[in-house]
């Protein structure tokens, strides 16, 4: 049985783009949840709990890159070429 990296390498270019785009969208969803958690925190005055990760920027970057990867892979994945 091949390891997941070897299986990924055996996929076509379009399938690799589709998997990468899906993983980027999964990360974008995680970033959106984390930004919502930070925005909905209970004690707004405690600045030390805010965090330093720019979740909104990471969400936007991952969503756009993932959407681009999925858009590029869509014709080949649907058409089966």
Secondary structure, DSSP 4 states (H G I P E B T S, - for coil): ---HHHHHHHS-HHHHHHHHHHHHHHHHHHHHHHHHHHHT-S-TT-GGGS-S--HHHHHHHHHHHHHHHHHHHHHHHHHT-
